[in-house]
Amino acid sequence: MTDTSDKELGIGQGGPGRMLFVAVLSVVLVAALSSILLWRSIDSSQTHSLLMYCAVGMRKPVEEIAKSYEKEYGVRVELQFGGSNTLLNQLEVSKIGDLYLAADQSYLDLASEKGLTVEQIELAHIRPVILVKKGNPKSIVTLKDLLRDDVTVVLGDPERAAIGKTTRKLVDDAGLWSQLEAQVRKRGAFMPTVTEAATAVLVGSSADASIVWDATASQYAALEAVRVPELDSGEANITVGIIATSDHPTDALRFARYLTSRDRGLPRFKEHGFRITSGDLWAERPKLTIYSGGVNRLAIDDQIDAFAAREGVEINRLYQGCGLLVSQMKSIREGTRSDLFPDMYISCDASYHDLVSPLFQTPIRATSTDMVILVQPKNPYKIQTLADLTQSGLRVGLANPEESALGGLSRTLLKAEGVYEQVMKNCVVQTPTADLLVNAMKAGGLDAAIVYRVNCTKVKDEMPVIPIDHPKSIAVQTYAIAQETSFPKLSERLFKYLLRAEQQQRFEKLGFRLQ
């Protein structure tokens, strides 16, 4: 595109040519959308074919990755390129496709708000820079230099391209947008994609400068990037999302994992100048191991099954008392046990995460539940407080403090109330989990037991549940990802899945409170 043709069309000035340009563009977009619909109808019998909307600035690495994936697994990925916002509009109209890769997280956030995407995986970071010809012949070193009369500027369209939207915000924050916009409309042009904005600087005398992503700039040997403080704050996260209406979500997720894996897709992005994130290792069917305190089982077990089925992964689980789990994890790290170290640890109480905290990332305080006294029907011993557990002849059940968080917390609680020694005289059993105490209560072998409220879900209509009014009766459950897991992104998605908004009512019904 040259200056002469822009002026003849009136695109830069908003004249009659602009109206013609918009009309033609509308026809082109409709035709593009029709081609997508036609391709999907023709290709619907090919179960493993995928349609991906991809911001054009990522064209080179994504094309290479898609070809490698097809060669390795026989799965074709059809790529639809365009500006991030243009693609989002196409997706919103058609509701067809499997993946959406935008050049800015804000578009994925908008897609999520509209219910168009579900899972998201971040893969790289980019920042805006001023793009000039090699050697910077116009000596453009500041943002204000773009306002000079001897400088022609081409920018990405804020309504269609992520770089345009970001540029408008950053330049407006610097108090220069109205001047720069007028300069572009008078002498330059707004382009629908970042690639076209860069090409305008590369080819002929179309433009002296543009604002593009640093990764885009690195792909042009004849051009160079100028960093300025006003643009540095506009770093964007490149994120791929799974389209909510995808016919093949498991296949889409598998390709998304390939695209964002640190030993498959991400090196291709790095080769093309992108600053990549730390991704997962590639595995066609990853295997995760979760260690979880038994208190969480009712809330998460079937949800883990659902997540595993959708992602196409295998998830092994070990539910035990947290004392036993912590001991096992320490033994694995010390080399005295050969078990697989967990990718994730979900504790019964935060104090047990603290015992292995160097081995895990910062934990998420997810839920809490309180300890209660479970008594026999009609509460024959009239138990109302911890002190009532000291009655002569009472059969009390407690969790083992060396094996479970509940046991450790119960011991701390009873000592704080000054009744530990007396209650221990009535203790007839100490178990590694609260479930065993509930079973003993149901069998009539105990008169009372200290358990979590969550453990009483299935018996609360048969046996009275006595609350304990004490600050030390609260247990806080934490979720943490192992420092050395091969699948940090997959683990993070699982945590988000387990704690998603739709799951909140389930937690509350079981006796948990969300933190």
C-alpha positions in Angstrom: 0.0 0.0 0.0 1.4 3.4 -1.0 0.7 7.0 0.1 -0.8 7.8 -3.3 -3.2 5.0 -3.3 -4.4 5.8 0.3 -5.1 9.3 -0.7 -6.9 8.3 -3.9 -9.1 6.0 -1.9 -9.6 8.4 0.9 -9.0 5.7 3.5 -6.8 7.9 5.6 -9.2 10.8 5.6 -12.5 9.0 6.1 -13.9 10.2 2.6 -16.1 8.4 0.1 -13.3 5.9 -0.6 -13.4 5.0 3.1 -17.1 4.0 2.7 -16.3 1.9 -0.3 -13.4 0.3 1.6 -15.6 -0.6 4.5 -18.3 -2.1 2.2 -15.7 -4.2 0.4 -14.2 -5.3 3.7 -17.7 -6.4 4.9 -18.1 -8.5 1.8 -14.7 -10.1 2.3 -15.5 -10.9 6.0 -18.8 -12.5 5.1 -17.0 -14.5 2.4 -14.4 -15.6 4.9 -17.0 -16.6 7.4 -18.9 -18.5 4.7 -15.7 -20.4 3.8 -15.2 -21.4 7.4 -18.8 -22.7 7.7 -18.4 -24.6 4.4 -15.1 -26.1 5.4 -16.6 -27.3 8.7 -19.6 -28.9 7.0 -17.3 -30.7 4.5 -14.8 -31.7 7.2 -17.3 -32.8 9.9 -16.7 -36.4 9.2 -12.9 -36.1 10.0 -13.0 -36.3 13.8 -9.5 -35.2 14.4 -9.4 -32.1 12.3 -9.3 -28.8 14.2 -10.1 -25.2 13.3 -7.9 -22.5 15.0 -8.4 -18.8 15.0 -4.9 -17.3 15.2 -3.7 -13.7 15.4 -1.7 -13.1 12.3 1.3 -11.9 14.3 1.9 -15.5 15.4 1.5 -16.9 11.9 5.1 -18.2 11.3 5.5 -20.2 14.5 2.0 -21.5 14.6 2.1 -22.7 11.0 5.4 -24.6 11.7 3.9 -26.1 14.9 0.7 -27.2 13.2 2.7 -28.9 10.4 4.8 -30.7 12.9 1.8 -31.8 14.9 0.1 -33.1 11.7 3.2 -35.0 10.7 3.7 -36.5 14.2 0.0 -37.4 14.9 -1.9 -37.2 11.7 -4.1 -34.4 13.0 -4.8 -31.5 10.7 -5.1 -28.0 12.2 -6.9 -25.6 9.9 -5.6 -22.0 10.6 -7.7 -18.9 10.2 -5.5 -15.8 10.5 -6.6 -12.2 11.2 -6.6 -9.4 13.8 -7.4 -10.5 17.3 -10.6 -8.6 17.5 -11.7 -9.5 13.9 -11.3 -13.2 14.8 -13.2 -12.7 18.0 -16.1 -11.2 16.1 -16.0 -14.1 13.6 -16.1 -16.6 16.5 -18.9 -14.8 18.2 -21.0 -14.9 15.0 -20.2 -18.4 13.9 -19.8 -20.2 17.3 -17.7 -22.7 15.2 -14.1 -23.7 15.9 -11.8 -25.3 18.4 -9.1 -22.9 19.5 -8.6 -19.1 19.6 -5.1 -17.7 19.9 -5.1 -13.9 20.5 -2.2 -11.5 20.7 -3.4 -10.0 24.0 -4.9 -11.5 27.1 -7.7 -9.0 27.1 -9.3 -10.7 24.1 -9.3 -14.0 25.8 -10.8 -12.4 28.9 -13.6 -10.9 26.7 -14.1 -14.3 25.0 -14.4 -15.9 28.4 -16.9 -13.3 29.7 -19.0 -14.0 26.6 -18.9 -17.7 27.2 -17.0 -18.3 23.9 -13.9 -20.0 25.5 -13.3 -22.3 28.5 -9.7 -23.3 29.3 -6.8 -20.9 28.7 -3.1 -21.5 28.4 -0.5 -18.7 28.4 2.5 -19.2 26.1 4.5 -16.0 25.6 4.9 -12.3 26.3 5.3 -9.4 23.9 5.6 -5.7 24.2 5.0 -2.8 21.8 8.0 -1.0 20.1 8.4 1.6 17.5 9.4 -0.1 14.2 11.7 1.9 11.8 13.9 1.1 8.8 17.4 -0.3 9.5 19.7 2.4 10.7 16.8 4.5 11.8 17.2 7.1 9.0 14.6 9.5 10.5 16.3 9.4 14.0 13.1 8.4 15.7 14.0 7.8 19.4 10.9 9.1 21.3 7.1 8.8 21.0 6.9 12.5 20.2 9.1 12.0 17.1 6.1 10.2 15.5 4.3 13.6 15.5 6.9 15.3 13.3 5.8 16.6 9.9 8.6 14.6 8.2 7.5 11.3 9.6 4.7 9.1 8.1 3.2 6.6 10.6 1.1 3.5 10.0 -0.6 1.9 13.0 -2.7 -1.2 13.7 -6.4 -0.5 13.8 -7.6 -0.3 17.4 -10.9 -1.8 16.4 -9.4 -4.9 14.8 -5.9 -5.6 15.9 -4.6 -6.2 19.4 -1.5 -4.0 18.7 -3.9 -1.1 17.7 -5.9 -1.4 20.9 -2.8 -1.5 23.0 -1.2 1.4 21.2 -4.3 3.6 21.6 -4.3 3.0 25.3 -0.6 3.6 25.9 -0.4 6.7 23.7 -3.5 8.1 25.2 -2.0 7.5 28.7 0.9 9.6 27.5 -1.4 12.4 26.4 -0.5 12.1 22.7 -3.3 10.0 21.2 -5.4 12.7 19.6 -2.3 14.2 17.9 -1.0 10.9 16.7 -4.4 9.7 15.5 -4.7 12.9 13.5 -1.2 12.5 12.1 -2.0 8.9 11.0 -5.4 9.9 9.4 -3.7 12.7 7.5 -0.5 11.1 6.3 -0.6 7.4 7.0 -3.2 4.6 7.6 -4.7 2.2 10.1 -4.0 -1.4 9.2 -6.2 -4.4 10.2 -3.2 -6.5 11.4 0.2 -6.0 13.0 1.9 -7.8 10.0 0.4 -5.3 7.6 1.5 -2.4 9.8 5.1 -3.8 9.8 5.0 -4.5 6.0 4.1 -0.9 5.3 7.4 0.2 6.9 9.3 -2.5 5.0 8.0 -1.8 1.5 8.8 1.3 -0.4 7.9 4.7 1.0 4.6 3.7 2.6 5.6 4.6 6.1 8.6 5.7 8.1 7.5 4.1 11.3 4.9 2.0 13.0 4.2 0.6 16.5 4.2 -3.2 16.5 5.0 -6.1 18.9 8.7 -6.7 19.6 8.3 -10.3 18.3 6.9 -9.0 15.0 9.8 -6.6 14.7 12.4 -9.3 15.2 11.1 -11.1 12.1 12.2 -8.3 9.7 16.0 -8.2 9.1 15.7 -4.9 7.2 13.9 -3.2 10.1 14.7 -2.4 13.7 12.9 -1.7 16.9 13.1 1.3 19.1 12.0 0.9 22.7 10.4 3.9 24.5 9.3 4.0 28.2 5.7 4.9 27.3 5.3 1.6 25.4 7.2 -0.7 27.7 4.3 -0.9 30.2 2.1 -2.4 27.5 3.5 -6.0 27.8 0.8 -8.4 26.6 0.3 -12.1 27.4 -0.3 -14.4 24.4 -2.8 -16.9 25.4 -4.6 -19.8 23.6 -8.2 -20.6 24.6 -10.4 -23.7 23.9 -13.6 -22.7 22.2 -16.7 -23.6 24.4 -18.6 -25.0 21.4 -15.8 -27.2 20.1 -17.0 -30.5 18.8 -13.6 -32.0 19.9 -12.5 -30.4 23.1 -10.2 -33.2 24.1 -8.4 -33.1 20.7 -8.3 -29.3 21.0 -6.7 -29.4 24.5 -4.1 -31.9 23.3 -3.0 -29.6 20.5 -3.0 -26.7 22.9 -0.7 -28.6 25.2 1.6 -29.4 22.2 1.5 -25.7 21.2 2.5 -24.5 24.7 4.9 -27.3 25.6 8.5 -26.4 26.5 9.9 -29.1 24.3 7.6 -28.9 21.2 5.8 -25.6 20.5 7.4 -23.0 22.7 10.9 -23.3 21.1 9.4 -22.4 17.8 8.0 -19.2 19.3 11.3 -18.4 20.8 13.0 -18.8 17.5 10.7 -16.2 16.1 11.5 -13.6 18.8 8.8 -14.3 21.3 9.6 -14.3 25.1 8.1 -17.6 26.1 6.7 -18.8 29.4 7.8 -22.0 31.2 5.5 -24.6 29.7 4.8 -28.2 30.5 6.8 -31.1 29.1 5.0 -32.7 26.1 3.2 -36.0 26.7 0.4 -37.2 24.4 -1.3 -38.5 27.6 0.2 -36.9 30.7 0.0 -38.7 34.0 -0.5 -36.6 37.2 -0.3 -37.8 40.8 -2.3 -36.1 43.5 -1.8 -36.5 47.2 -4.8 -35.3 49.2 -6.0 -35.4 52.7 -9.1 -37.6 53.1 -11.3 -34.7 54.1 -11.3 -33.4 50.5 -12.3 -36.7 48.8 -16.1 -36.2 48.6 -15.7 -32.7 47.1 -13.0 -33.4 44.5 -12.9 -37.1 43.4 -15.5 -37.2 40.7 -14.5 -33.7 39.6 -11.0 -35.0 39.0 -12.5 -37.8 36.9 -14.4 -35.3 34.8 -11.3 -33.1 34.3 -9.2 -36.1 33.3 -11.8 -37.3 30.7 -12.0 -33.8 29.1 -8.3 -33.3 29.0 -7.4 -36.8 27.9 -5.0 -37.3 30.8 -4.5 -39.9 33.6 -4.7 -38.8 37.2 -3.7 -41.0 40.1 -4.9 -40.1 43.6 -3.8 -41.0 47.1 -6.2 -40.1 49.9 -4.7 -40.5 53.4 -4.2 -38.7 56.6 -1.9 -35.7 56.1 0.6 -36.9 58.6 1.1 -40.1 56.6 1.2 -38.1 53.3 3.8 -35.7 54.6 5.9 -38.5 56.0 5.7 -40.3 52.6 6.7 -37.2 50.6 9.7 -36.6 52.9 10.8 -40.2 52.4 10.5 -40.0 48.7 12.7 -36.8 48.6 15.2 -38.4 51.0 15.4 -41.4 48.7 14.2 -44.0 51.2 11.0 -44.6 49.2 10.7 -45.1 45.4 7.1 -43.8 45.1 6.3 -41.1 42.5 6.4 -37.7 44.1 3.1 -35.9 43.7 2.5 -33.2 41.1 0.0 -31.7 43.6 -0.8 -31.8 47.3 -4.1 -30.8 48.7 -3.9 -30.6 52.5 -6.4 -31.1 55.2 -4.9 -28.1 57.0 -2.4 -25.4 56.0 -0.1 -26.4 58.9 0.7 -29.7 57.1 1.6 -27.9 53.9 4.1 -25.9 55.9 5.9 -29.1 56.8 6.8 -29.7 53.1 6.6 -26.1 51.8 10.1 -26.0 50.1 8.9 -28.8 47.8 5.9 -26.9 46.5 4.9 -23.6 45.0 3.0 -21.0 47.0 -0.2 -22.7 48.2 -3.7 -21.5 47.5 -5.9 -21.2 50.7 -9.0 -22.7 49.1 -11.5 -23.9 51.6 -12.0 -24.4 55.3 -14.1 -26.6 57.5 -14.6 -26.8 61.3 -14.1 -29.7 63.7 -17.2 -30.9 65.5 -18.3 -33.6 68.0 -20.3 -36.4 66.4 -22.5 -38.1 69.0 -25.0 -41.0 69.0 -28.7 -40.5 68.2 -30.6 -38.4 70.7 -27.2 -37.6 72.4 -27.7 -39.8 75.4 -24.7 -38.3 77.3 -25.9 -34.7 76.7 -22.6 -33.7 75.2 -22.4 -30.0 74.4 -18.7 -29.0 74.9 -15.3 -30.6 74.8 -15.3 -30.7 78.6 -18.3 -33.1 78.4 -16.0 -35.7 76.7 -14.3 -36.2 80.1 -17.4 -38.0 81.6 -16.5 -41.3 83.2 -17.1 -44.4 81.1 -17.5 -42.4 77.8 -16.0 -44.1 74.7 -14.3 -41.4 72.7 -12.7 -41.7 69.2 -10.0 -39.4 68.0 -7.8 -39.2 64.9 -4.1 -40.2 65.3 -2.0 -37.0 65.7 1.0 -38.7 64.0 -0.9 -39.8 60.9 -3.6 -37.2 60.3 -4.1 -33.4 60.4 -7.4 -34.0 62.2 -5.5 -35.8 65.0 -2.9 -33.1 65.3 -5.5 -30.3 65.3 -7.6 -32.3 67.9 -4.7 -32.6 70.2 -3.9 -28.9 69.9 -7.6 -28.0 70.5 -8.0 -30.2 73.6 -4.8 -28.9 75.1 -6.0 -25.3 74.5 -9.2 -26.2 76.4 -7.2 -27.8 79.2 -9.0 -31.2 78.9 -6.5 -33.2 76.8 -5.3 -35.6 79.6 -8.9 -36.3 80.8 -10.3 -36.9 77.3 -7.4 -39.2 76.5 -8.4 -41.4 79.4 -11.7 -42.0 77.6 -10.1 -42.4 74.1 -10.6 -46.0 73.0 -9.4 -45.7 69.4 -7.2 -43.4 67.3 -7.5 -43.8 63.6 -5.6 -42.4 60.6 -8.7 -40.8 59.0 -12.0 -39.3 60.2 -14.0 -41.7 58.0 -13.0 -44.6 60.2 -14.3 -42.7 63.2 -17.6 -42.1 61.5 -17.8 -45.8 60.6 -17.1 -46.7 64.3 -19.9 -44.4 65.4 -22.3 -46.0 62.9 -21.4 -49.4 64.3 -22.1 -48.3 67.8 -18.5 -48.7 69.0 -18.1 -45.1 70.1 -20.2 -42.7 72.1 -18.6 -39.6 70.6 -15.8 -38.6 68.1 -14.1 -35.4 67.0 -14.3 -35.2 63.2 -14.6 -32.6 60.5 -18.0 -31.2 59.7 -17.4 -32.4 56.2 -17.2 -36.0 57.4 -20.8 -35.8 58.8 -22.5 -35.1 55.5 -23.9 -38.6 55.2 -24.9 -39.1 58.8 -26.0 -35.7 60.0 -29.7 -36.7 59.7 -29.1 -39.7 62.0 -26.5 -38.4 64.5 -26.4 -35.0 66.2 -23.4 -32.8 65.1 -22.2 -30.6 68.0 -20.3 -27.5 67.0 -17.1 -26.5 68.8 -16.9 -22.8 69.6 -13.1 -22.3 69.5 -10.8 -20.5 67.0 -8.6 -23.6 66.9 -11.4 -25.8 65.6 -11.0 -24.5 62.0 -9.0 -26.4 59.4 -7.9 -24.6 56.2 -7.4 -26.7 53.1 -4.6 -25.6 50.8 -3.8 -26.6 47.2 -0.2 -26.5 46.0 1.7 -27.5 42.9 5.1 -29.3 43.2 8.2 -27.3 42.4 9.6 -30.0 40.1 6.4 -31.2 38.4 6.7 -31.7 34.6 3.1 -30.4 34.2 2.7 -27.0 36.1 0.3 -25.6 33.6 -1.9 -28.7 33.5 -1.8 -28.8 37.3 -2.9 -25.2 37.5 -5.8 -25.8 35.2 -6.9 -28.7 37.4 -6.9 -26.5 40.5 -8.9 -23.8 38.6 -11.3 -26.5 37.5 -11.8 -27.8 41.1 -12.3 -24.3 42.5 -14.4 -22.9 39.7 -17.5 -20.9 40.5 -19.9 -23.8 39.6 -18.2 -25.9 42.2 -18.8 -23.5 45.1 -22.3 -24.7 45.9 -21.0 -28.2 46.0 -18.3 -27.3 48.5 -20.8 -25.5 50.7 -23.3 -28.3 50.7 -20.6 -30.7 51.9 -19.7 -28.4 54.8 -16.8 -26.4 53.4 -16.4 -22.7 53.3 -14.6 -21.0 50.4 -11.7 -18.8 51.5 
